Amino acid sequence: MKIPNLSCKIEMFCTVNPSESIEKIEQAISNIFPYAIINNNDLSFNAHSKELRSFEKIYQFIHNNKLQKIYLRSLEDNLQDDTTWFYLNKQAAFVEQIAICEESNESPLGPIKVTLTSSNIDAIIDWIVFD
């Protein structure tokens, strides 16, 4: 996997339900995005990274499992200007698994919303799904 030298802002967001452990949610995010800076306020988590290497695990998962069409559809359907997004299942992330959600209610405790912003968003989508 060759990571392109493209400027990109990656943001992750999820809410904290009363029944959830803050530590487990932080672990879920760091399992999938090990290079992200994670912040929480007891009601939600916000994490961010400006490094495409933060997408290594998702990239490997997509290519190892031949899921390019699913991710391409999600990234293109949610594309607006220089930003796109998708949902990941929070519980799957906790056990270091990657599961995309088409709708937020597919993740019983709420998903992790992943947003990508870049002036080269088309090149980043191409790298994620085709490279």
C-alpha positions as CSV (number, residue, x, y, z in Angstrom):
1,M,0.0,0.0,0.0
2,K,1.4,3.3,-1.1
3,I,-0.1,6.3,0.7
4,P,-0.5,9.3,-1.6
5,N,0.9,12.7,-0.6
6,L,-2.5,14.4,-0.5
7,S,-3.8,16.9,2.0
8,C,-6.8,15.5,3.9
9,K,-8.7,16.2,7.1
10,I,-10.2,13.1,8.6
11,E,-12.8,13.5,11.4
12,M,-14.6,10.9,13.5
13,F,-17.6,11.6,15.6
14,C,-19.9,9.5,17.8
15,T,-22.2,10.0,20.7
16,V,-21.9,8.3,24.1
17,N,-25.0,6.5,25.3
18,P,-25.6,6.3,29.1
19,S,-25.0,2.5,29.0
20,E,-21.6,2.9,27.3
21,S,-18.1,3.0,28.7
22,I,-16.2,6.1,27.6
23,E,-13.0,4.0,27.7
24,K,-14.5,1.4,25.4
25,I,-15.6,4.0,22.9
26,E,-12.1,5.6,22.9
27,Q,-10.6,2.2,22.4
28,A,-13.0,1.5,19.4
29,I,-11.9,4.7,17.7
30,S,-8.2,4.1,18.3
31,N,-8.5,0.5,17.1
32,I,-9.5,1.7,13.7
33,F,-7.8,5.1,13.6
34,P,-4.5,4.7,15.6
35,Y,-3.0,8.0,14.5
36,A,-6.1,10.1,15.4
37,I,-6.2,12.7,18.2
38,I,-9.3,11.8,20.3
39,N,-11.3,14.2,22.5
40,N,-14.4,13.6,24.5
41,N,-16.9,15.6,26.6
42,D,-18.8,12.7,28.2
43,L,-21.6,13.1,25.7
44,S,-19.7,12.6,22.5
45,F,-16.3,11.8,20.9
46,N,-14.6,13.9,18.3
47,A,-11.4,12.7,16.8
48,H,-9.3,14.0,13.9
49,S,-6.2,13.4,11.8
50,K,-4.5,15.1,8.9
51,E,-2.6,11.9,8.0
52,L,-4.0,9.5,5.3
53,R,-2.1,6.8,7.1
54,S,-4.9,7.0,9.6
55,F,-6.9,5.2,6.9
56,E,-4.5,2.2,6.7
57,K,-6.8,-0.3,8.5
58,I,-9.8,0.7,6.5
59,Y,-7.8,0.6,3.2
60,Q,-6.5,-2.9,4.0
61,F,-9.9,-4.2,5.0
62,I,-11.5,-2.9,1.8
63,H,-8.9,-4.4,-0.4
64,N,-8.5,-7.7,1.5
65,N,-12.3,-8.3,1.5
66,K,-12.9,-6.9,-2.0
67,L,-15.4,-4.3,-0.7
68,Q,-14.5,-1.6,-3.1
69,K,-18.0,-1.3,-4.7
70,I,-19.7,-0.9,-1.3
71,Y,-17.3,1.8,-0.1
72,L,-17.3,3.6,-3.5
73,R,-21.1,3.8,-3.5
74,S,-21.1,5.1,0.1
75,L,-18.4,7.7,-0.5
76,E,-19.9,8.9,-3.8
77,D,-23.5,9.0,-2.4
78,N,-22.4,11.2,0.5
79,L,-20.0,13.4,-1.6
80,Q,-20.7,17.1,-1.4
81,D,-18.2,19.6,-2.7
82,D,-14.8,18.6,-1.1
83,T,-16.3,16.4,1.6
84,T,-17.6,12.9,1.9
85,W,-18.6,10.7,4.8
86,F,-19.6,7.2,5.9
87,Y,-20.7,5.4,9.1
88,L,-18.8,2.6,10.9
89,N,-20.4,0.2,13.4
90,K,-19.1,1.3,16.9
91,Q,-19.3,-2.2,18.4
92,A,-17.4,-3.8,15.5
93,A,-14.7,-1.2,15.9
94,F,-14.3,-2.1,19.6
95,V,-13.3,-5.6,18.6
96,E,-11.0,-4.3,15.8
97,Q,-13.5,-5.1,13.0
98,I,-14.6,-2.8,10.3
99,A,-18.3,-2.8,9.4
100,I,-19.8,0.0,7.2
101,C,-23.3,1.1,8.0
102,E,-25.5,2.5,5.2
103,E,-27.9,4.1,7.8
104,S,-27.1,5.4,11.3
105,N,-29.6,3.0,12.9
106,E,-27.7,0.0,11.6
107,S,-25.4,0.4,14.6
108,P,-27.6,-0.3,17.7
109,L,-25.6,2.1,20.0
110,G,-25.0,4.6,17.2
111,P,-22.3,4.7,14.6
112,I,-19.0,6.4,14.3
113,K,-19.4,9.0,11.5
114,V,-16.2,9.3,9.5
115,T,-15.8,12.5,7.4
116,L,-13.1,13.2,4.8
117,T,-12.4,16.7,3.5
118,S,-9.8,17.5,0.9
119,S,-9.4,19.8,-2.1
120,N,-8.4,16.5,-3.8
121,I,-11.3,14.4,-2.5
122,D,-11.8,12.5,-5.9
123,A,-8.1,11.4,-5.8
124,I,-8.5,10.3,-2.2
125,I,-11.6,8.3,-3.0
126,D,-9.8,6.7,-5.9
127,W,-6.9,5.8,-3.6
128,I,-9.2,4.2,-1.0
129,V,-11.2,2.1,-3.4
130,F,-9.1,1.5,-6.5
131,D,-5.4,1.8,-5.7
